[in-house]
Amino acid sequence: MNAYHQYSSLQRAAPAKPAPKISDDMLEEIQEAFTLFDTNKDNYLDYFELKVAMRALGFDMKKDEVLKILGRHGTDDGSKISSESFQNVMSDMVSKRDPVEEYRRAFRLIDENGTGLITVANLRRIARELGENIADDELQAMVEEFDMDNDGASKYMLMCSGQG
């Protein structure tokens, strides 16, 4: 099932209902995405800005799905979405995420070789890409935290099952 169809029950026209309860950090991240991608600072996101902001929040939506969101939650002409509407839509979408699928997605991003393992080398690459300078012993400690069979790597299946 694609991401938008999970949220297609959201209807336009009705008064804005309170956003679902999500963490303050996530609310801040949603607002930061809006602010960052509101390139002309008009307090609205157009189609392109909305698509990129949603992708930055982990939702890679197809064109027709973004257009449906604009049609249901955007301005009367459906050309852009306000900060408040964006916050409500994204809060709803975030609250309906499957946490196990989110773990899988994150794991796949880190496990660039598709081995099913996260190693110190994987974490070193991620740290470098993020511009972080983390010592190898700290990276090793991160791996060891979830290395339940002492083979020097964290395994995807063990992490998602809660065993390490």
Summary of the structure (lengths in Angstrom):
residues: 164
radius of gyration: 19.0
end to end distance: 28.5
largest distance: 58.5
contacts: 421
relative contact order: 0.12
helix: 55%
strand: 6%
